[in-house]
Amino acid sequence: MKLFIDTANISEIEEASKWGVVSGVTTNPSLIAKEGQKLEDVIKKIVELVDGPISAEVDEGLAVDMVKQAKVLAKIHKNVVIKLPMTMEGIKACRELTDLGIHTNVTLIFSVHQALMACEAGATYISPFMGRMDDAGFKSKELIEDIVTLTSIHGYDTQIISASIRNLQHINDAALAGSDIATVPFKVLKQMVNHPLTTAGLKIFADASKK
């Protein structure tokens, strides 16, 4: 399973890009707003740091307007992926952009039937949300497992990006469920190297070395 970083913070992306494990970046309007910059300006900086898929989300609305905005964003760099909402207009835009050869990421997916619609529209990626599923009282791991089954049975090329990652267990669940990608906040990515037994073992080795 590949790891993407879910942030629009350039400092975080720059540091994570040096680890050699981050294959792409996802952003959303909330993350962009936190940086106080224009979407286009942030994306231009990100593509210089990570050589992989960079999701840039268009404003939710009519398909014609989303496609228009998507064309502008897609011209920034070949790695730009257009992030679209899971709405009927978003699906229409996905089909049109796919036919134009522009990569897409349909986001805010919470069910198999939504995933099916996005796959049929030719989405390059789909983003089921784990944290928000758990918040609503559902089991997010089962959602990922079911969508993996869907794409496998029917041979869709669409890749699954497990999103709304809140903790290490979400990463474990996504990986074991067969997700293609997990997009992870910077804070949680840093936690992935840690384990109490690793820390304890390092202390034992360090103490032995001193002796």
ChimeraX attribute file (.defattr): number of C-alpha atoms within 10 A of each C-alpha:
attribute: neighborCount
match mode: 1-to-1
recipient: residues
	/A:1	14
	/A:2	14
	/A:3	19
	/A:4	27
	/A:5	25
	/A:6	25
	/A:7	22
	/A:8	27
	/A:9	16
	/A:10	15
	/A:11	10
	/A:12	15
	/A:13	21
	/A:14	15
	/A:15	11
	/A:16	19
	/A:17	18
	/A:18	11
	/A:19	8
	/A:20	7
	/A:21	13
	/A:22	20
	/A:23	17
	/A:24	25
	/A:25	28
	/A:26	23
	/A:27	21
	/A:28	18
	/A:29	13
	/A:30	10
	/A:31	15
	/A:32	20
	/A:33	12
	/A:34	11
	/A:35	14
	/A:36	9
	/A:37	11
	/A:38	10
	/A:39	20
	/A:40	14
	/A:41	10
	/A:42	18
	/A:43	22
	/A:44	14
	/A:45	14
	/A:46	21
	/A:47	19
	/A:48	10
	/A:49	17
	/A:50	20
	/A:51	15
	/A:52	17
	/A:53	19
	/A:54	26
	/A:55	24
	/A:56	26
	/A:57	25
	/A:58	21
	/A:59	14
	/A:60	14
	/A:61	14
	/A:62	14
	/A:63	20
	/A:64	14
	/A:65	14
	/A:66	24
	/A:67	20
	/A:68	13
	/A:69	15
	/A:70	25
	/A:71	14
	/A:72	10
	/A:73	22
	/A:74	16
	/A:75	11
	/A:76	14
	/A:77	14
	/A:78	15
	/A:79	18
	/A:80	24
	/A:81	24
	/A:82	28
	/A:83	28
	/A:84	31
	/A:85	22
	/A:86	22
	/A:87	20
	/A:88	14
	/A:89	17
	/A:90	25
	/A:91	23
	/A:92	18
	/A:93	24
	/A:94	32
	/A:95	20
	/A:96	17
	/A:97	22
	/A:98	16
	/A:99	12
	/A:100	10
	/A:101	9
	/A:102	21
	/A:103	23
	/A:104	28
	/A:105	28
	/A:106	30
	/A:107	24
	/A:108	20
	/A:109	22
	/A:110	20
	/A:111	15
	/A:112	19
	/A:113	12
	/A:114	20
	/A:115	28
	/A:116	19
	/A:117	16
	/A:118	30
	/A:119	24
	/A:120	14
	/A:121	22
	/A:122	23
	/A:123	28
	/A:124	21
	/A:125	25
	/A:126	27
	/A:127	27
	/A:128	26
	/A:129	21
	/A:130	27
	/A:131	18
	/A:132	18
	/A:133	18
	/A:134	13
	/A:135	10
	/A:136	9
	/A:137	8
	/A:138	14
	/A:139	14
	/A:140	23
	/A:141	22
	/A:142	14
	/A:143	22
	/A:144	28
	/A:145	17
	/A:146	17
	/A:147	24
	/A:148	20
	/A:149	15
	/A:150	17
	/A:151	18
	/A:152	12
	/A:153	9
	/A:154	10
	/A:155	9
	/A:156	16
	/A:157	13
	/A:158	22
	/A:159	18
	/A:160	25
	/A:161	26
	/A:162	31
	/A:163	27
	/A:164	21
	/A:165	20
	/A:166	15
	/A:167	16
	/A:168	14
	/A:169	11
	/A:170	20
	/A:171	26
	/A:172	12
	/A:173	18
	/A:174	27
	/A:175	18
	/A:176	13
	/A:177	18
	/A:178	17
	/A:179	21
	/A:180	17
	/A:181	22
	/A:182	25
	/A:183	25
	/A:184	26
	/A:185	20
	/A:186	17
	/A:187	12
	/A:188	15
	/A:189	20
	/A:190	11
	/A:191	11
	/A:192	11
	/A:193	8
	/A:194	9
	/A:195	10
	/A:196	8
	/A:197	9
	/A:198	11
	/A:199	10
	/A:200	11
	/A:201	12
	/A:202	12
	/A:203	12
	/A:204	11
	/A:205	10
	/A:206	11
	/A:207	10
	/A:208	9
	/A:209	8
	/A:210	6
	/A:211	5
